[in-house]
Amino acid sequence: MPPASRLPRFVYLDLGNVIVNFDREHAVRQMADVAGITPQATHAAVFESGLQAKLERGEIDWTGFHEAFSRSTGSTSDPVRLADAASDMFSLNVAMLPVIAAIERAGYRTGILSNTCAPHWEHLLGKRYAVLPGRFSVIVLSHEVGALKPDGSIYEIAARMAGVPPESIFFTDDVPEHVEAARAAGWDAEVFVTASRLADDLQRRGLNLGL
């Protein structure tokens, strides 16, 4: 456990299952309906093949994803409808709103560090959640920087974009492997469990959130 006296200068938040919740299997079912195939075939083509990882790493764009998906599944679908089906799986984690507001009110800079793809990010912006992009001073998206958590390079890029030393960054993510990688990069990090737990983690580090 990092020492409680370690006061961060910058707070990075993961996006999925931290700021917003998501249901991946719901997206898989919707994509299967659009493509006219089974959810099992959809899951295999998207995730087991590594296709989603290529999309999130920026190795391919949505056109390339759709073409590869269509070939591997033998399906025909409208690319726009398939993108909507893949992306319509998010809901705002309302419990996080007062925590984010309290961090900003306390004068700390915040950022987003997320493994995501262009269709998902564009869909979230289209939802017009007040918090996105909100007042986050830095937004690091895997498909834009060409690296995925837990690759060490994405933490190097994010630290450089934040403009502070790695040891001055606090990060939370729902995936333990991503948290361990952040710690290996010199960051202070905790696994995200709940918004109230995050508030406690930050207050133990000296952030007076008033919550």
N, C-alpha and C positions, 0 to 999 in steps of 0.2 A: 504493500500500500504506500503510495507517495506521501510524503510528509504534509501535514495540514498547513504548514507555514509556506508552502510553495504557491505563491500567488501568481496566477497566469496573467499575461498581458493580452492574450488573444484566445478566443473560444471558438473552436470548430465543432459543428454539429453534423452528424450524418443526416441524410435526407429520409430514406426509406425506413420505416418502423421507428423513427425518432420524430421528425417534424410531420411526416405523413405516414399513415399506415397503408399497407397494400396487401392484396390477396392474389398471389401469383396463380394459384389454381383457377381462380375465377377468370383471369385473363386467358389461361390456357383453354378453358371451356369455350370462351367467346371466340377465340381464334379458330378453334376446331369447328364451331358452327359456321363461321364465315367461309372456311376452306372446304367444308363438307367432308371432314375426316374425323377420326376419333381423338379424344383428348390424349390418349396414350401416344398416338403417332405424333401429335403436336408437341407434346412434352419432349419426346425423343429428338425431334427435328430441331427444336429451339434450344434446349438446355443440354441434353446428353451429347449432342454433336459439337457443342462449343460455339454454336452460331450466335447465341445471345452475348457471349463473352466477346466475340469479335465486334459485335455492334457496340457494346459498351466501351470497348477499348478504342473505338474509332477506326478500326481496320477496314470496316465496310460501312456504307451508309444504308438508309432504309431500302433504297432500290436494290442494292446488292443483297441485303437480307431477304427481301421478298423473292428475288430470283432464286436464291439458294434454297429457301424454304419450299418454293413451288416445285423445284427439281427433286428435292429429296423426298417430298411427300406425294409427288405426282398429282398435285392439286392445282386448281385454277381459282384465283381470287382477286378481288379488286384491292390494290395496294393501300389505298386510303382507308377502306373499311377494315382491312386487316390491322393497320396501324392503330385505328381507333379501338378495335377489339383488344389489342395487346396493351393499350395504355389506360383503358377505362377500368382501373382497379384500385384507385387511390381514394383515401379519405383523410381529411385533416385531423391530426392528433391535437384536439382542442386543449387538452391538459397542458400542452407545451406552450401555449400562447402567453400565459402570465410569466412563465420562466424566461422566455425569450425577451419579453418586454422588460422584465426586472434586470436582466443582464445589460440591456441597452441603457436602461435608466441609471444603472450604476456606473456607466461610462466606459464599459468594456467593448472592444471591437469584436464582432462575430463574423463567422463565415460558414459556408456549407462545403463539405467534402463528401462527394457521393459517387458511387459507381452507378451510372445511369446512361441512357441513350437519348438521342435527340427527340424521338417521338414521345417518350415518357416526360421529358422536361417540358416540351412544348405543350403537351396535354395539361400538365400541372399549371403552367403559366396561364393557359386558357381557362382554368377554373377560377382565376382571379382571386385566389386566396390573398388576403391582405399581407400575410407574412412572406409571400413569394413574389418577386425577389426581396421585397421588404427593404430593410435597412442593413442587410448583410453586406459588409464592405468587400468581401472576397467570396466568389463562388467558383469552386474547383469541381468540374464535372469530368469524369473519366474519359468520355468520348471526345471531349475538347482538348484534353492534355495528352491523350494517347497512352494512358497508364491506368491500371486497375488496382485498387486495394486488394490484397495486402502487398503489392509490389512496392519496394522501398522508394522507387523513383517518384511515386505520386506524393509521398510525404515530403520529399525534398522540394518538389515543385510547389506544394501547398505552403510550406514554410517560407519559401522565397517570395511567394505572392503575398503572404501575410506581412512580410517585412520585419519579422522578429526572430530571435534565436529559437531553435527547436525546443529548448528547455522552458521557454516562456509560453508555450502553447498547451492548452487543455483541449482534449478531444473526447467525444463520446460516440459510440457506435454500438449497434445491437449485436454485431458479430464479434465474438471473442478473438478470432484470428486477426481481425483488423485492428483491434485494440492492442494486441501483443505486438503487431508490426509497428504501430505508432510509438509504443514504448521503446522498441528497438531503435527507432529513429531519433530517440531522445525526447519525445513528447511525454507529457503527463496525460494519461488516458484512463477512462473507466468504461466498462460495459454498460450500455443503456438498459435500464430495467423499466423505470417509470419516470415521469416528469418530477414527481416529488423526491425520488431518490437522486435524480440529477441535481435538484436544488440543494439537497443535503451535501452531495459531493462537492459542489462549488462553494458552499458556505464553509465547509471544513477547510477549504483552501484560502479563505479570507475574503471571498466576495460577499459583501453585505447586500443581499438581494431584497431584504425587507419582506420575505414571504413566511 
